[in-house]
Amino acid sequence: MGGGPAGLYFSICAKLRDAGHEITVIERDPPQATYGWGVVYWNDLLDILHRNDPESARAVSAGSVLWQDQEIRLHGSRHDGTAYFGGYGYSMGRAALLDVLTRRARALGVDVRHGQGAEDPADLPEADLVVAADGAGSRIRQSRADHFATRIETGRNPYIWLGTDRQFASFVFDFEETPAGWIWFHAYPSVQGRVSTCIVECSPRTWQGLGLDTLEPEDALPLLEKIFHRALDGHSLISSSRGAPAKWQRFQHLSNRTWYDDTDGSNLVLVGDAAHTTHFTLGSGTRLAMIDAIVLAHALARYPDPRVALREYDRHRRAELHPVQAGARSSMAWFEQLDDYLDRDPVSFAYAMAVRQGRQRPWRYQVHLATQIAAVRRTRRAYDTGKRWYRDRRRGEAPLPLLGRSLPARQ
């Protein structure tokens, strides 16, 4: 149930391990409909995907864009400037990712059906296993609410997931001070040469002070474009992707007491956002969902008894996710308490952001200071490029080209 990355990739993994499986993916939405813009991932996910299914991994890599460095821009009455983090990452349009996974699943013999849905496992055709991959609002999970004991913690800050026709070349955090308070976005390229993802967030006080609580989301776009005019450089924000227009939300941090139910021989298991959510400032949701799929398929192939397989999957993945979700809660809380840090200069502010999950090393601050020096950044980029090319060649891929700089060089 659910034709997102978790459901589709599980069907691929299970078919690769046993071509005799009869697998049906049932997706409520029609083909080509996806809600959201781009997804972010790092080289470790490409390595994992290549070990699991090189064919779909190559298609994912070919459809991705590569960005390098992170910029933290602070524009306020007390401080105005930019700080930098090193490193690089990949991003891909969500619609393109789903298209790659759908085509691969169908090529392996998976029956992918769009425009269908079910509220309860009892409404589904008879099956040996039901995989609930239908997102954070999973109706399948809700039908067994007492068993899963789902816990939802709602964040304080409103946010809205938008696109922009501004092509960013790096991962950009832009913080803007307004008469009503601070508002910020983080943005990254999604479709090369065309679209970037842009997630806008602020405190409830700023949201209300700017009147965003009374405006229809689409009517708020001109105001947001005016606030972020420097970062957007005259480009537009976009509300609708291939689905409904974007809406203001508050993040829901979701966890479950267990991820499977084998009572009465039902063999129901949760994957992806149906099992867990992590705050968008970590950028790990798609990665975690696809790893869920791999681990579940591996457990089912390893253990002949499905009940044992589900128990091992639950034990293994929930243990791995515990520190990740703890870090995600810390990240969400940091952005909800942003006023405590906004009196700092950009470099000090960026460092506070970098260690918001509590992972501090004695040398990390010195490395951060060094990263602000242009010559050091150039040296680090050269090192990262060499390391990236080595990993690409080891996987048998041609290195992806870097995007052009999004703004005139200030380095």
C-alpha positions as CSV (number, residue, x, y, z in Angstrom):
1,M,0.0,0.0,0.0
2,G,1.6,3.2,-1.2
3,G,3.6,4.0,-4.4
4,G,6.2,6.2,-2.8
5,P,9.9,5.4,-2.5
6,A,9.4,2.9,0.4
7,G,6.7,0.9,-1.3
8,L,8.2,0.9,-4.8
9,Y,11.7,0.1,-3.6
10,F,10.5,-2.7,-1.4
11,S,8.8,-4.3,-4.4
12,I,12.0,-4.1,-6.4
13,C,14.1,-5.5,-3.5
14,A,11.7,-8.4,-2.9
15,K,11.5,-9.3,-6.6
16,L,15.3,-9.3,-6.9
17,R,15.6,-11.7,-4.0
18,D,12.8,-14.0,-5.2
19,A,11.4,-13.5,-8.7
20,G,8.5,-15.8,-7.8
21,H,6.9,-13.3,-5.5
22,E,3.6,-11.9,-6.7
23,I,3.7,-8.2,-5.7
24,T,1.1,-5.6,-6.2
25,V,1.7,-1.9,-5.3
26,I,-1.5,0.0,-4.8
27,E,-1.3,3.8,-5.0
28,R,-4.2,6.1,-4.2
29,D,-3.0,9.0,-6.5
30,P,-3.0,8.9,-10.3
31,P,0.2,8.4,-12.3
32,Q,2.6,11.4,-12.3
33,A,0.9,13.0,-9.2
34,T,3.4,13.6,-6.4
35,Y,3.2,16.1,-3.6
36,G,6.5,17.8,-3.0
37,W,9.5,18.9,-5.0
38,G,12.9,17.5,-4.5
39,V,14.6,14.9,-2.3
40,V,18.2,15.2,-0.9
41,Y,20.6,12.4,-0.4
42,W,24.4,11.7,0.0
43,N,27.0,9.4,-1.5
44,D,26.4,6.7,1.1
45,L,22.9,6.1,-0.3
46,L,24.2,5.7,-3.8
47,D,26.6,3.1,-2.5
48,I,23.8,1.3,-0.8
49,L,21.6,1.4,-3.9
50,H,24.4,0.1,-6.1
51,R,25.0,-2.8,-3.9
52,N,21.3,-3.7,-3.9
53,D,20.2,-3.0,-7.5
54,P,22.8,-1.4,-9.8
55,E,20.3,-0.8,-12.6
56,S,17.9,1.4,-10.7
57,A,20.9,3.0,-8.9
58,R,22.3,4.1,-12.2
59,A,19.0,5.6,-13.2
60,V,18.7,7.5,-9.9
61,S,22.2,8.9,-10.3
62,A,21.7,9.9,-13.9
63,G,18.5,11.8,-12.9
64,S,20.2,13.7,-10.0
65,V,21.9,17.0,-9.7
66,L,25.1,17.5,-7.7
67,W,25.6,20.5,-5.4
68,Q,28.6,21.5,-3.5
69,D,28.9,23.5,-0.2
70,Q,26.3,25.0,2.0
71,E,25.8,28.7,2.4
72,I,24.2,30.2,5.5
73,R,23.1,33.8,4.8
74,L,22.0,36.1,7.6
75,H,20.4,39.4,6.8
76,G,19.4,41.4,9.9
77,S,19.7,44.8,11.5
78,R,22.7,43.6,13.6
79,H,24.5,41.3,11.2
80,D,24.5,40.8,7.5
81,G,26.8,38.2,5.9
82,T,27.4,34.7,4.8
83,A,29.1,31.7,6.4
84,Y,29.9,28.3,4.8
85,F,29.8,24.6,5.4
86,G,31.8,22.2,3.3
87,G,30.8,19.0,1.6
88,Y,28.5,18.1,-1.3
89,G,25.3,16.2,-1.9
90,Y,22.8,15.1,-4.5
91,S,19.2,16.0,-5.1
92,M,16.5,14.7,-7.4
93,G,12.9,15.7,-8.3
94,R,10.5,13.5,-6.4
95,A,8.4,12.9,-9.5
96,A,11.5,11.8,-11.4
97,L,12.5,9.4,-8.6
98,L,9.1,7.8,-8.5
99,D,9.1,7.4,-12.3
100,V,12.5,5.6,-12.1
101,L,11.3,3.3,-9.4
102,T,8.0,2.6,-11.1
103,R,9.6,1.6,-14.4
104,R,12.1,-0.6,-12.7
105,A,9.4,-2.3,-10.6
106,R,7.2,-3.0,-13.6
107,A,10.2,-4.3,-15.6
108,L,10.7,-6.9,-12.8
109,G,7.1,-8.0,-13.0
110,V,5.5,-5.9,-10.2
111,D,1.9,-4.9,-10.7
112,V,1.8,-1.2,-10.0
113,R,-1.8,0.2,-9.8
114,H,-2.6,3.9,-9.5
115,G,-5.8,5.6,-8.6
116,Q,-6.8,2.9,-6.0
117,G,-7.0,2.9,-2.3
118,A,-8.1,0.9,0.8
119,E,-8.9,2.0,4.3
120,D,-8.2,-1.3,6.0
121,P,-6.2,-4.4,5.3
122,A,-9.5,-6.3,5.4
123,D,-10.5,-4.5,2.2
124,L,-7.5,-5.8,0.3
125,P,-7.2,-9.0,-1.7
126,E,-5.8,-12.0,0.2
127,A,-2.1,-11.7,0.7
128,D,0.7,-13.3,2.6
129,L,2.0,-9.9,3.6
130,V,0.7,-6.3,3.6
131,V,3.3,-3.6,3.6
132,A,1.9,-0.2,4.7
133,A,4.0,2.3,2.8
134,D,1.2,4.9,2.7
135,G,2.9,7.8,4.4
136,A,2.7,9.5,7.8
137,G,-1.1,9.6,7.6
138,S,-1.3,5.9,6.9
139,R,-4.8,4.7,6.9
140,I,-3.6,1.1,7.2
141,R,-1.7,1.9,10.3
142,Q,-4.6,3.9,11.7
143,S,-6.9,0.9,11.3
144,R,-4.7,-0.9,13.9
145,A,-4.0,2.2,16.1
146,D,-4.3,0.3,19.4
147,H,-1.7,-2.2,18.3
148,F,0.9,0.2,16.9
149,A,0.4,2.8,19.7
150,T,1.4,5.6,17.4
151,R,2.8,8.7,19.0
152,I,2.7,12.1,17.2
153,E,4.4,15.2,18.4
154,T,3.4,18.3,16.5
155,G,6.1,21.0,15.9
156,R,5.5,24.6,16.7
157,N,6.8,26.4,13.6
158,P,4.6,26.7,10.5
159,Y,6.4,25.8,7.2
160,I,5.5,25.5,3.6
161,W,7.1,23.3,0.9
162,L,7.6,25.4,-2.3
163,G,9.5,25.4,-5.5
164,T,11.3,28.2,-7.3
165,D,12.6,28.7,-10.8
166,R,15.8,30.0,-9.3
167,Q,18.5,27.4,-9.9
168,F,20.6,27.2,-6.8
169,A,24.1,25.5,-7.2
170,S,24.6,24.9,-3.4
171,F,22.4,24.1,-0.4
172,V,21.3,27.6,0.8
173,F,19.9,28.7,4.2
174,D,18.6,32.2,4.0
175,F,17.5,34.0,7.2
176,E,15.7,37.4,6.8
177,E,14.7,39.8,9.5
178,T,11.3,41.5,9.1
179,P,9.4,44.0,11.3
180,A,7.4,40.9,12.5
181,G,10.4,38.8,13.2
182,W,12.7,36.3,11.5
183,I,11.7,34.1,8.6
184,W,13.9,31.7,6.7
185,F,14.1,29.1,3.9
186,H,16.4,26.3,2.9
187,A,16.7,25.6,-0.7
188,Y,18.5,23.2,-3.0
189,P,18.4,22.3,-6.7
190,S,15.9,19.7,-7.8
191,V,15.7,19.6,-11.6
192,Q,18.8,20.7,-13.3
193,G,18.4,24.1,-15.1
194,R,14.8,24.4,-14.1
195,V,13.6,24.1,-10.5
196,S,14.9,24.2,-6.9
197,T,13.1,23.2,-3.8
198,C,12.5,26.0,-1.3
199,I,11.1,25.3,2.2
200,V,10.0,28.4,4.1
201,E,9.7,28.3,7.9
202,C,9.2,30.8,10.7
203,S,7.9,31.1,14.3
204,P,4.2,31.3,15.0
205,R,4.7,35.0,16.1
206,T,6.3,35.9,12.8
207,W,3.7,34.0,10.8
208,Q,0.9,35.9,12.4
209,G,2.7,39.2,12.4
210,L,3.2,39.0,8.6
211,G,-0.4,38.1,8.2
212,L,0.5,34.7,6.7
213,D,-2.1,33.0,8.9
214,T,-4.9,34.9,7.2
215,L,-3.7,34.7,3.6
216,E,-4.4,31.8,1.3
217,P,-1.0,30.1,0.7
218,E,-0.9,31.1,-3.0
219,D,-1.7,34.7,-2.1
220,A,1.2,34.7,0.3
221,L,3.8,34.0,-2.5
222,P,4.2,37.7,-3.6
223,L,4.9,38.6,0.1
224,L,7.5,35.8,0.4
225,E,9.1,36.7,-2.9
226,K,9.5,40.3,-1.6
227,I,11.0,39.2,1.7
228,F,13.5,36.8,-0.1
229,H,14.1,39.0,-3.1
230,R,17.9,39.0,-2.6
231,A,18.2,35.3,-2.3
232,L,15.8,34.6,-5.2
233,D,17.4,37.3,-7.4
234,G,14.1,38.3,-8.9
235,H,12.9,34.7,-9.5
236,S,9.5,33.3,-8.6
237,L,8.3,30.9,-5.9
238,I,6.0,28.2,-7.1
239,S,3.2,26.7,-5.1
240,S,1.9,23.7,-7.1
241,S,4.0,20.8,-8.3
242,R,2.1,18.0,-9.9
243,G,-0.4,17.8,-7.1
244,A,-2.4,20.3,-5.0
245,P,-1.1,23.7,-4.1
246,A,1.2,23.8,-1.1
247,K,-0.2,24.5,2.3
248,W,1.2,25.7,5.5
249,Q,1.9,22.8,7.9
250,R,3.4,22.0,11.2
251,F,5.8,19.1,11.3
252,Q,4.5,15.9,12.8
253,H,7.2,13.8,14.5
254,L,5.8,10.2,14.4
255,S,6.9,7.1,16.1
256,N,5.3,3.7,16.8
257,R,5.7,1.2,19.6
258,T,6.1,-1.6,17.0
259,W,6.4,-1.6,13.3
260,Y,4.6,-4.9,12.6
261,D,1.4,-6.8,13.5
262,D,1.3,-10.6,13.1
263,T,-1.8,-11.2,15.3
264,D,-4.4,-13.5,13.7
265,G,-1.9,-14.3,10.9
266,S,-2.3,-10.8,9.4
267,N,1.4,-10.1,8.7
268,L,1.2,-6.3,8.4
269,V,4.3,-4.2,8.5
270,L,5.1,-0.5,8.4
271,V,7.9,1.1,6.3
272,G,8.9,4.7,5.6
273,D,6.9,7.6,6.9
274,A,4.1,5.2,8.0
275,A,6.6,3.9,10.6
276,H,8.6,7.0,11.4
277,T,9.2,10.6,10.4
278,T,12.3,12.7,10.7
279,H,12.3,16.5,10.5
280,F,13.0,18.0,7.1
281,T,16.0,19.9,8.3
282,L,17.8,16.5,8.4
283,G,17.0,15.7,4.8
284,S,16.9,11.9,5.5
285,G,13.3,10.8,4.9
286,T,13.7,9.2,1.5
287,R,17.1,7.6,2.4
288,L,15.6,6.0,5.5
289,A,12.5,4.8,3.7
290,M,14.6,3.1,1.0
291,I,16.8,1.5,3.6
292,D,13.7,0.2,5.4
293,A,12.7,-1.4,2.1
294,I,16.1,-3.1,1.7
295,V,16.2,-4.4,5.3
296,L,12.6,-5.7,5.2
297,A,13.2,-7.5,1.9
298,H,16.5,-9.0,3.2
299,A,14.7,-10.3,6.4
300,L,12.0,-11.9,4.4
301,A,14.5,-13.6,2.2
302,R,16.6,-14.8,5.1
303,Y,13.9,-16.1,7.4
304,P,11.4,-18.7,6.0
305,D,8.9,-17.8,8.7
306,P,7.4,-14.4,7.9
307,R,6.7,-13.8,11.6
308,V,10.4,-14.2,12.4
309,A,11.3,-12.0,9.5
310,L,9.0,-9.2,10.6
311,R,10.3,-9.4,14.2
312,E,13.9,-9.2,13.0
313,Y,13.2,-6.2,10.7
314,D,11.4,-4.4,13.6
315,R,14.2,-5.1,16.0
316,H,17.0,-4.0,13.7
317,R,15.5,-0.9,12.1
318,R,13.8,0.5,15.2
319,A,17.2,0.3,17.0
320,E,18.9,2.1,14.1
321,L,16.2,4.8,13.9
322,H,16.2,5.7,17.6
323,P,19.3,7.9,17.5
324,V,18.3,9.3,14.1
325,Q,14.9,10.4,15.4
326,A,16.4,11.8,18.6
327,G,18.7,13.9,16.4
328,A,15.7,15.0,14.3
329,R,13.8,16.1,17.4
330,S,16.9,18.1,18.5
331,S,17.1,19.7,15.0
332,M,13.4,20.7,15.1
333,A,13.7,22.1,18.6
334,W,16.7,24.2,17.6
335,F,14.8,25.9,14.8
336,E,11.9,26.5,17.1
337,Q,14.3,28.3,19.5
338,L,16.1,30.3,16.8
339,D,15.7,33.6,18.5
340,D,18.3,32.5,21.1
341,Y,21.0,32.5,18.4
342,L,20.1,35.3,16.0
343,D,22.1,37.9,17.8
344,R,25.3,36.2,16.8
345,D,27.5,37.0,13.8
346,P,27.0,34.7,10.7
347,V,30.0,32.5,11.5
348,S,29.0,31.9,15.1
349,F,25.4,31.4,14.1
350,A,26.4,28.9,11.5
351,Y,28.5,26.9,14.0
352,A,25.5,26.8,16.4
353,M,23.5,25.4,13.5
354,A,26.2,22.8,12.7
355,V,26.2,21.4,16.2
356,R,22.5,21.6,16.9
357,Q,22.2,17.8,17.3
358,G,24.8,17.9,20.1
359,R,27.6,16.2,18.0
360,Q,30.6,18.3,19.0
361,R,34.3,17.5,18.7
362,P,37.1,19.6,20.2
363,W,38.5,20.4,16.8
364,R,35.2,21.1,15.0
365,Y,35.1,24.8,15.7
366,Q,38.6,25.3,14.4
367,V,37.6,23.4,11.2
368,H,34.5,25.6,10.9
369,L,36.6,28.8,11.2
370,A,39.1,27.5,8.6
371,T,36.1,26.8,6.2
372,Q,35.4,30.5,6.1
373,I,38.7,31.1,4.3
374,A,38.3,31.0,0.5
375,A,41.6,29.2,-0.1
376,V,40.6,26.5,2.4
377,R,37.3,26.1,0.7
378,R,38.9,25.7,-2.7
379,T,41.3,23.1,-1.3
380,R,38.4,21.2,0.4
381,R,36.4,21.2,-2.8
382,A,39.3,19.8,-4.7
383,Y,39.7,17.0,-2.1
384,D,35.9,16.3,-2.1
385,T,35.9,16.2,-5.9
386,G,38.7,13.6,-6.0
387,K,37.0,11.5,-3.4
388,R,33.7,11.7,-5.3
389,W,35.3,10.8,-8.6
390,Y,36.9,7.8,-7.0
391,R,33.6,6.6,-5.6
392,D,31.8,7.2,-8.9
393,R,34.5,5.2,-10.8
394,R,34.3,2.4,-8.3
395,R,30.6,2.2,-9.0
396,G,31.3,2.3,-12.7
397,E,29.7,5.7,-13.2
398,A,30.8,8.8,-15.0
399,P,31.1,11.7,-12.5
400,L,28.2,14.1,-12.4
401,P,29.1,17.7,-13.4
402,L,28.8,20.4,-10.8
403,L,26.1,23.0,-11.3
404,G,27.2,26.6,-12.0
405,R,27.4,29.0,-9.1
406,S,23.9,30.4,-8.2
407,L,25.2,33.9,-7.4
408,P,28.3,35.9,-8.3
409,A,31.3,34.6,-6.5
410,R,31.8,36.2,-3.1
411,Q,34.7,34.0,-2.1
